[in-house]
Amino acid sequence: MTTSIALLGTGLMGLPMARQLLGAGHKLTVWNRDASKAAPLAGEGALVAASAADAVKGASHIITMLTDGTVVGHVLFETGVAEAISPDATVIDMSSIQPGQARAHAERLSRLGVFHLDAPVSGGTGGAEAGTLAIMAGGDQQVFDNASGLLSAMGRAVRVGPSGAGQLAKLANQAIVGIAIGAISEATLLVSEGGGDLEAFRSALAGGFADSTILQVHGQRMQANDFAPRGRVSVQIKDLDNVLLEAGHLGIRLPMVEAVRDRFVRLMTELDGGNLDHSALFVELLDLNGRSPAPRV
């Protein structure tokens, strides 16, 4: 059992992840910029810290689950956190940020005697609540092995390479997710306009080559006109922008990512959909076709 864990960021994903850690018997201190989002955990066995720097004092592992790389860098290096971390502790950044940012953070922390893993996740709030997240980790093998027990409380962790590789894998994951949502929205509209039964359609595809979690989960949301945010459109855009930024660094073009990113941007800027679930790309497709969403099921 890990002696002490600090978790910085208890939003949509961080809160259920904290609950999984508590359920596994870990001693946990939490912090969130908006303290009201961390407050419920006080009644569940966590210590709620007044500041991020206070949260990390004495922790053997520090988990960050924050908005983006700029926020992660600010919290780590501009609020006294890095200096408050004990030598030989490990920072596990589970946020989705740029691979280059992850490598830079790892280098800065190493100069303070602090280890680092970039370990972004996939599975959304449902996976966080169930403790079944896919965790893609980059960093030293021994550091990963030492953190494996902690990570297993939140999902299935796989080391995919050195520092930054976890974030690269997450970018690839988000490219697949974004493109798949676009494909499933078009398939859903095609079947619906042709008079097909959408629930039966998804059942018919189950187990075949076109089946996926995106088809079954997001396809159902499209059918039900249920776009309450689990993975926000604004976050999907941030991730796709990072995919394209990394592709530019590598000297390659990803035309499908470019196209679906532009559609998500249209959904946010022209249709005010930035805070909707990313399955709401279906709304953008309906608008392109002069259709209105069906009544909420």
Phi, psi and omega in degrees: 000135179290135184298311184204131179239139171248134177239119181255110181113101183239052177276213184304321181266318185297324182297307178294330176295320177299320180295324177295320179295318177296320180296334178275000176092010180281147172281125191228132170244135184236155175213143172217145180304316172268101188300334181296335180282340177265338187305321181301334183287342179297326179278359182248007175112356179270153170266127179263118183271151180283336179216160178296320180296320177295323184298323189273349183298123178081358181282140176277332178224134179241118179259130173249132176225080190239176192295311184201182185295326179296317179293317178302312180299319180297311183296317182291316194246356181236006179236011179086005183293309185303320181288336182274347181285137179290142174304144181075002171285168182235127171268126177245103181272109182259006173289166174257110183225181180285142179305320179296323176295319179299316179296320179295318178297318180299318181294316180295319180291325181298328178292343177260005180079022182250134179277165185211138168233136166263122189219064178293165188232160172224148181135351175066189182296328178298316178294324178294318181291328182269350184072032183238028181297147167274121185245119183254111189250140173238140180146187182294140182301317183293321178296319177297314181300320181292336182262359189297324179295319177295313182296328183294340177291338185253345180163204182255115184258136176228129174281124184252003178151193183287184181310132181094341184290329177297316179293325177296318178296322179294322177298317178297319177301314183290330174297315179297314181299311182298314180294319180296320178299319177298316181294319182289326176297320180290320177296319179298316179294319180301310182293318181297314181294332179275001177090010180284160176272113187294321179295318178293324177301312180294323178295321181295327181276347183302129180088350178271182183296332182270358181287151177190165173299322179299316179300310187287317184277306183287328176297321177294321178297320178297316179298319184275356185056042182250098184242029172301137190290120165250311169238110189289148175304317182299324179287321176301318178296316178304316181293318180292325174299319178293324175302311183291326176296315180293321177299320177298319178298327182273355178075031180234160174246144180234085189296327179291321176296317179303315184293315183288328176299317180297326178290320176296321178297319177298319178301320182284314189275324183263334185244009176056042185254018185299330182262006176277165173296148184295345172294347178290001170304336175299325178295319178296321179294317177301317180297319178301329183260010178069024179251156175253150177301148176291159176304146179301128179276000000 
